[in-house]
Amino acid sequence: MKRHRMSMRWIAVMLVIGFLTAAVAIAGDQSITGTVEKTKQGIVISADDGATYMVQGKDLSEMVGKTVKATGTLAEGKSGKTLTVISIEPVNE
């Protein structure tokens, strides 16, 4: 019985490590293209795929109304999708 519990604990630990590894791999830097907009919540990027991303990490207030390609880390929480911007470049239309 004691051996069985130890085996179950190891299996649980390995599953947790596997899920965390997969989550980190998925959460790598990603790029989105969209229009920078100013809203009541702050500066957002309205992406070409229809999603809206809150922006963190860079001040994009000078780029309001412009189409950009933003690269950074995406996260999703209770308040919606957030992009922590690492780099930003204007897209020529």
Number of C-alpha atoms within 10 A of each C-alpha: 6 6 8 8 10 11 12 11 12 11 12 12 11 12 12 12 12 11 11 12 12 11 11 9 10 11 13 10 14 14 15 20 19 23 20 26 19 14 9 6 7 11 19 24 27 19 18 12 9 8 12 19 22 23 21 17 11 11 10 18 13 8 17 15 13 16 21 22 17 24 18 21 16 20 13 11 7 5 7 11 15 19 24 18 21 15 12 17 12 14 13 7 6
